Structures are given as structure tokens and as C-alpha cells.
């Protein structure tokens, strides 16, 4: 299964797993790389040996359905609602919890939960919990070691939102232009997925309490004190119960929490796109023209916004063929810009950050990108299947 290029693929290297620990204990291979993710080689190993692309598509479908939902207030109201004892007779038909269809025991049994059990009431898939379980189980299948789900969820975020919306998500509060105020922030995403993750936990923990759940495990080692605190079939505390659905929802929630808590930690991850997706020839052209990432994260982030002083000599037949990169970091500006590009056009970045994003956007086009080195003249006659930087 082939997944289109997505601007968020560097998140596969940067995101910590749901427990907040590094995905894989590692040595930092590249100067300035994040110390808390996975290396390019580790990611490529998952590409080859795990069902990574299939899982990415499954997570994309789930996240995109949420992204396209017209009323997030309705979603939050549904997933966060818990009925108190005073409301024990309210909406009982909407709170019916039954065993899964393939469950062999207690087939005819049902209980009344303290939450609504049918997400289609809020305009999302009725089986969203099962979709989460399948998406997480797909990438985990056959992989021993730390959780690989972030390697699928990171790329899925950009694939679900699109490159422009992903730019808004990361650089919304950047001093270089502001993203659309209508776009949900990373905090909005984190809050919504916190509600969804809590609902998934309530669903599975209540199912376990009533013996409707056949398979589960623990998020951490169980101590003697833990064993004394609950009995078989009792409701396990949040943070202890692990099911495929719970783990998948928690990992998506964790991803958006990280983006909301420390957005600047993800500035500069665009360099990872070159390592993951650019051809060796294009990568070498970029390094020769713009240099490499900084020696540390602070230097890398600082250099992103420095204006480029030296540019190759530009000669174009008409100014219509010259396209300066947008100075804002607004996704809609960049999407409109890339849609205006044609073969033979010349793009000119003001900063390294613009050059990196230009590579990521142009990589989605069926055109070749050529980066003109310093000291060279842009060819007056240009190929119709090539964009020049």
C-alpha cells in the first residue's frame, strides 16, 4: 500500500510514545536531531517490517473524520458526558452496553452504562472504538519492543489535515504571520482527543467490569498493592487498563498534547523530511545551497527564520514565472501558492524555513524540483516538467 507524501512524516521521528518515554533508546545520529524519537533507520525498519502504511491509512481515516466534523462542541458534549446517580433513569436506551457480536458468553446480557454508547449520535462512526483498535493492532502486529504507533499516527495527522492545515497546527503562534483563527489549535485537538480517550477507557473498563471484554493487559507492571486494590472483573483505574482501542486513543491524545505543550520543539523538524522523503540528489542540492541543520536544536530553530542574503542570478522571460514563497506561515497562503506553480516556474525562498516547506509542498506535485546552487545562473530555457528553486 502506497501512502502519499505528507508534511507531518517527521513527527514519526519526533513524537514520544503515550507513556511519555522515548520510543526507542537511541544515540543521536544527526546533529540537532531530537533526542526523544526514533532514527531514520528505525523508522525505515518499521516501514519494511511492520504494516506501517496500512496503519497510517487507518489512523488517517479516523482523524480526518474528526477533522471534517462540523461541530466539535457536539463531539465534546457526547464523549465527555457521564451520568450521575441522580440521572440514573435518563437516556437509558442510549446507554445500553452489550457484549461484542463475536462474544461467546453473556450474548443476551446488557447493562446501563454511565455514558452514551453509540458515537453515531454525535455524527461519527458507530464503530470508532473498533476502528481505533484495528489501526493500533495493525502496526503493532509482529513487532516486539516499544510501541510503534506514533510512527503511523505522526504521518496520519498531516495526511488527514492536509499540508496547509498541518502548517497552521505547528506554526499558528509563530511571529512570522498568523494562521487562520478558524483552524483548531493543537490544544483544541488535545482536549477533544482527551475526551475521546476517556470515553474509550470508560467503554472498555465498564465492559471488563461486566465480563464483556475478552482481551486486555496492563499499561505498566502490576504491584502487590495494585493487586490488592482490585478484584478480577472489577473496573481497572485509568492509566492501568490497556486494550488496543485504549492504547490507540491515548497515543493520538498524547501526540496532540505534545504539539500543544511545546510547539517550538517541533520547529525544524522539516529537516527530517529531507532525510525521509527527498531523493539523495535533491537532498545534496539542498545541503549545497542552504547548508545543513544547526549543531543543536536552538541553533536549528534560530536559523530557520534568518533571511537568505545570497541568491543565484535569476533571469526569467516574464515575471509571471517568478514565484516568491509566501512570507506568512498561513497554510491557505501556501496552498494557493503551490497550486499556482507550473513546470518551468522559478520559486524563491526568503528563509531556510520557506525553502524546506517549498520542498515539502512541491514534492506533492507531479513535477521535478531542481535547486540552483550559488554561483550558478538559472537556465534561461527551462524544462517544462521541472520547478527551479
ChimeraX attribute file (.defattr): number of C-alpha atoms within 10 A of each C-alpha:
attribute: neighborCount
match mode: 1-to-1
recipient: residues
	/A:1	8
	/A:2	7
	/A:3	13
	/A:4	12
	/A:5	17
	/A:6	24
	/A:7	28
	/A:8	26
	/A:9	24
	/A:10	26
	/A:11	27
	/A:12	24
	/A:13	26
	/A:14	26
	/A:15	28
	/A:16	24
	/A:17	23
	/A:18	22
	/A:19	15
	/A:20	13
	/A:21	13
	/A:22	18
	/A:23	25
	/A:24	17
	/A:25	13
	/A:26	13
	/A:27	10
	/A:28	14
	/A:29	12
	/A:30	15
	/A:31	14
	/A:32	20
	/A:33	23
	/A:34	21
	/A:35	19
	/A:36	20
	/A:37	26
	/A:38	27
	/A:39	24
	/A:40	17
	/A:41	11
	/A:42	15
	/A:43	20
	/A:44	15
	/A:45	12
	/A:46	19
	/A:47	15
	/A:48	11
	/A:49	13
	/A:50	19
	/A:51	20
	/A:52	28
	/A:53	22
	/A:54	17
	/A:55	24
	/A:56	26
	/A:57	22
	/A:58	20
	/A:59	27
	/A:60	23
	/A:61	18
	/A:62	20
	/A:63	21
	/A:64	17
	/A:65	16
	/A:66	21
	/A:67	17
	/A:68	11
	/A:69	13
	/A:70	11
	/A:71	12
	/A:72	17
	/A:73	10
	/A:74	13
	/A:75	21
	/A:76	17
	/A:77	13
	/A:78	22
	/A:79	22
	/A:80	17
	/A:81	13
	/A:82	15
	/A:83	17
	/A:84	11
	/A:85	9
	/A:86	7
	/A:87	11
	/A:88	12
	/A:89	11
	/A:90	13
	/A:91	14
	/A:92	16
	/A:93	11
	/A:94	14
	/A:95	18
	/A:96	16
	/A:97	22
	/A:98	19
	/A:99	21
	/A:100	14
	/A:101	7
	/A:102	7
	/A:103	12
	/A:104	10
	/A:105	12
	/A:106	13
	/A:107	13
	/A:108	7
	/A:109	11
	/A:110	14
	/A:111	14
	/A:112	18
	/A:113	20
	/A:114	22
	/A:115	22
	/A:116	23
	/A:117	22
	/A:118	18
	/A:119	17
	/A:120	12
	/A:121	14
	/A:122	18
	/A:123	16
	/A:124	15
	/A:125	16
	/A:126	14
	/A:127	12
	/A:128	18
	/A:129	23
	/A:130	14
	/A:131	19
	/A:132	23
	/A:133	18
	/A:134	18
	/A:135	27
	/A:136	30
	/A:137	19
	/A:138	22
	/A:139	25
	/A:140	21
	/A:141	13
	/A:142	11
	/A:143	14
	/A:144	8
	/A:145	9
	/A:146	13
	/A:147	20
	/A:148	23
	/A:149	27
	/A:150	28
	/A:151	31
	/A:152	29
	/A:153	30
	/A:154	26
	/A:155	26
	/A:156	30
	/A:157	29
	/A:158	25
	/A:159	26
	/A:160	24
	/A:161	22
	/A:162	17
	/A:163	24
	/A:164	20
	/A:165	24
	/A:166	22
	/A:167	21
	/A:168	24
	/A:169	26
	/A:170	22
	/A:171	23
	/A:172	24
	/A:173	15
	/A:174	16
	/A:175	10
	/A:176	13
	/A:177	14
	/A:178	15
	/A:179	24
	/A:180	17
	/A:181	9
	/A:182	6
	/A:183	15
	/A:184	15
	/A:185	22
	/A:186	22
	/A:187	16
	/A:188	15
	/A:189	22
	/A:190	21
	/A:191	17
	/A:192	22
	/A:193	26
	/A:194	22
	/A:195	20
	/A:196	24
	/A:197	25
	/A:198	18
	/A:199	24
	/A:200	25
	/A:201	25
	/A:202	22
	/A:203	21
	/A:204	23
	/A:205	25
	/A:206	22
	/A:207	22
	/A:208	21
	/A:209	15
	/A:210	19
	/A:211	15
	/A:212	23
	/A:213	18
	/A:214	12
	/A:215	9
	/A:216	14
	/A:217	11
	/A:218	12
	/A:219	16
	/A:220	11
	/A:221	9
	/A:222	10
	/A:223	9
	/A:224	8
	/A:225	8
	/A:226	13
	/A:227	10
	/A:228	8
	/A:229	11
	/A:230	12
	/A:231	11
	/A:232	10
	/A:233	15
	/A:234	15
	/A:235	17
	/A:236	22
	/A:237	13
	/A:238	13
	/A:239	14
	/A:240	14
	/A:241	19
	/A:242	21
	/A:243	22
	/A:244	22
	/A:245	24
	/A:246	28
	/A:247	25
	/A:248	27
	/A:249	25
	/A:250	22
	/A:251	25
	/A:252	26
	/A:253	22
	/A:254	23
	/A:255	25
	/A:256	25
	/A:257	20
	/A:258	20
	/A:259	21
	/A:260	19
	/A:261	12
	/A:262	11
	/A:263	18
	/A:264	17
	/A:265	16
	/A:266	19
	/A:267	19
	/A:268	26
	/A:269	25
	/A:270	22
	/A:271	20
	/A:272	24
	/A:273	23
	/A:274	20
	/A:275	13
	/A:276	15
	/A:277	17
	/A:278	16
	/A:279	11
	/A:280	11
	/A:281	10
	/A:282	17
	/A:283	18
	/A:284	16
	/A:285	16
	/A:286	23
	/A:287	14
	/A:288	14
	/A:289	19
	/A:290	18
	/A:291	11
	/A:292	15
	/A:293	23
	/A:294	18
	/A:295	12
	/A:296	13
	/A:297	21
	/A:298	14
	/A:299	13
	/A:300	20
	/A:301	20
	/A:302	12
	/A:303	17
	/A:304	20
	/A:305	15
	/A:306	12
	/A:307	13
	/A:308	13
	/A:309	7
	/A:310	10
	/A:311	17
	/A:312	15
	/A:313	12
	/A:314	14
	/A:315	15
	/A:316	16
	/A:317	9
	/A:318	7
	/A:319	10
	/A:320	9
	/A:321	17
	/A:322	19
	/A:323	17
	/A:324	14
	/A:325	19
	/A:326	20
	/A:327	14
	/A:328	17
	/A:329	25
	/A:330	23
	/A:331	24
	/A:332	17
	/A:333	16
	/A:334	22
	/A:335	16
	/A:336	12
	/A:337	16
	/A:338	19
	/A:339	11
	/A:340	10
	/A:341	18
	/A:342	15
	/A:343	18
	/A:344	21
	/A:345	21
	/A:346	26
	/A:347	19
	/A:348	18
	/A:349	20
	/A:350	17
	/A:351	18
	/A:352	23
	/A:353	21
	/A:354	22
	/A:355	20
	/A:356	21
	/A:357	21
	/A:358	21
	/A:359	23
	/A:360	21
	/A:361	19
	/A:362	16
	/A:363	18
	/A:364	14
	/A:365	15
	/A:366	10
	/A:367	16
	/A:368	16
	/A:369	21
	/A:370	16
	/A:371	23
	/A:372	21
	/A:373	17
	/A:374	14
	/A:375	11
	/A:376	11
	/A:377	13
	/A:378	19
	/A:379	13
	/A:380	11
	/A:381	10
	/A:382	15
	/A:383	13
	/A:384	12
	/A:385	13
	/A:386	17
	/A:387	22
	/A:388	19
	/A:389	24
